[in-house]
Amino acid sequence: MALIITSFGAVVTRNLRYATYIYAIQALLLTTVISLFATASPTLFLWAAVAFITKFIIITWLLLSFIKGMPEYEIKAIIGFAPSVIIVTLIVIVVFEITHKYVHFLAPTTLATEEPYRTNVAVSLIVFTLGLYGILTRRDAFKTAIGLCLLENGAHLSLVSLAPGLKETVIIGIVTDVVLGVYLLLFIIRGLREVAGTTDTYQLTELHW
């Protein structure tokens, strides 16, 4: 539930600094979840350590560094807070229902049908979907970076249930980290802001090169 709430908060919070702090809390929660699963599969401790360094420390620092000199609040979103509450609630209900009915299709492993792994699959899909929701409904390009981080957090969380005992899972979890992607995206956004004077994706799509 905490991972879902922080995903929602990171998407809908208009204060960019607060949105970043909420993402940082989720990154710390994700690291904790991976560590808890590592009690049954010690190889996950390495993954948890890398996730702590990259997600909680490096990405949070990148995001906080980027918003220096920017307006305090994001550009008004396409969908406001109240409608987002309704939409996200529906997403949570539908994803949990689908996951518990079709978990064999979504995560074709015996372990994924057991608790807490099955719930973990549902939460990972919700976090992933909320990241996509943030990308599609926020006009501020900075929130696109936040959405990308949430997408990747959801993907990482799903790996815990797919094959936590395999060393290959840990390797995949480490090498698929999104640090470079976030850095490049923020670099591009910064350049566009300097040229166009805005991070409004609606206005940026009107630029002609």
N, C-alpha and C positions, 0 to 999 in steps of 0.2 A: 504493500500500500504506500509506503514511503517513497519507493521508486516511482510509482505512478503520480503521486502528488507533486514530487519535485519536477517530473517531466512537464506536468501541466503548468506549474509555477514558472518554470524557465521559459515556456512558450508565451504565456499570457501576461506576465509581469512587464509593464511598460518601462519601468526604470531599468536601464541597461546594466547598471552596476549590480542591482539586486538580482536581476536575471542571471548574471554571471555567478553570483554567490550561490544561488539556488542550484545552478549546474554543478558547482564545486561540491555542494552537499551531496548531490546525486553521485558524483564520481567517487566520493568517499564511501557512500553506501554500497556502490557497486563493488568496490575493493573489499569491503567487509563481507559481502555476500560470497564472493569468490573465495575468500579466506575461510568462511564457514564450510563451504563445500570441500575445501582442501583437507579437512579433517578426515574425509573418506578417501581422498586422492591427493597425497602430499605434493605431487608435481604441480598442483594448482597454486601452491604458495609462491612459486616463481612468477607465475602469471599475475597474481595479486600484487606482488611487489612492483612489477613493471607497470601495471595499471595505475598504481598509486603515484608513481613518478610521472608518468606521461599524462594521465587524465586529470588527476587532482592538482599536481604541481605545475607541469609545463603548459597544458592547455588553458588552465585557469589564468596563469600569468600572461599568456598570449592574449586572451580575451580582455583582461583588465588593462593591459598595455594599449590595446587598440582603442578602447573607448576614451582614453585621455584626450581631452580637447574636443570631444564630440558632445552633442546635446545630451542632456541628462535622460531624456525619455525617447523611446523609439517613435518612429513615424506611425501615425494611426493605422491600425491593422484593418484588413478587409473584414474580418469577423471580430466583433467585440467580445467583452468578457462574459456577459450573460449567455449569449448564444453558444459560446465556447464551452461553458459549463454543461449545457444540455448535450451538445455534440459529443464531448469527451465522455460524459456519463454513458451515453449510448454505445460509444466505442468500447468502453470497459465491459459493459454487459454482454455485447455481441461477441467480443473476442474471447471472453471467459467461457461463454456458451459453446462457441465453435471449437475452442481448444479442448474442452473436456469431452466433446463428442467425437472429434476427429483427430485426436492427438496422435494416433497411429500413422495418419497421413502426414501431419505437420512435422512430427519428430519420430521417424520410424525406428525407434530403439525400445527395447523392453524397459529400460530404466526410466524413459520419459513418461511411461504410463503410471509410474509410482509417484507418491508424494515424498518430498516437496518438489521433485523435478517437474511434474506436470504443471503445477502452479507457476513454477519458474518459467516454463515455456510460454504460458499465458501472459505473464508480466513482461517478458522480453518482447513479445509481439505488440503489446500495448505501448511500451516505451518506443519501439520502432515506429509504430503508427503515429504516435504523438509527435515524433520528430518530423515525419512526413507532413503531418498536419501543420506544424509550425512553418515549414518551408513554403507550403502552399497558401497559407492565410496571412502571413506577416509581410508587410511591404518593406520593412527595414532590412537591408542586406545583412546587417549584423546578426539579426535573428535567423537568417539562413545558415550562418555558421553555427549558431546554437542548435538549430534543427539537425544539422549534419552530425554534431556531437551526440545528440540523442539517438539518431539512427544507428550510429556505431555502438553506442552503449547497449542498445537493444540487441544488436547482432552478437556482441560479446556475451551478454547474459544468456542468450540461447545456446551458445557453445557449451556452457556448463552442464546443460541437460542432455546434449547430444552424445557426447563421449568424454566425460570428465576423467576417465581413467587412462586415456591414451596420451602419450607424450606428444603426438602430433597435434592434439587439440590445444595444448599449451603453446606450441610453436605457432599455430595459426592465430591464436589469440594475441600473441605478442606482435607478430609481423603485420597484422592487419590494423594496427593502431593508426588513428587518424590524425596524428600530430602534424605530419607533413601536409596533409590535405587542408587542415584548418589554417596552418601558417600561409599556404599559398592562396587560399580563399581570402583571408584577411588582407594579404598583400595586394591582391587584385582590387578588393573593395576600397582599400585606402587610396590606391591610384585613381580609381573612378571618382572617389569623393573629391580628390584634388582637382580633377579635370572638370567634373560636372557640378561640384559643390553640393552634392547630396548623396545619400545612401538609399533613397527611395527607388525600389526596383521598378516601380511603374514608370518613373521618369527615365531611369537608365535604359529601359527597353526602347525608348524613343530616340536614343542616340544613334547617329549614323556615322560609320567609320569610313 
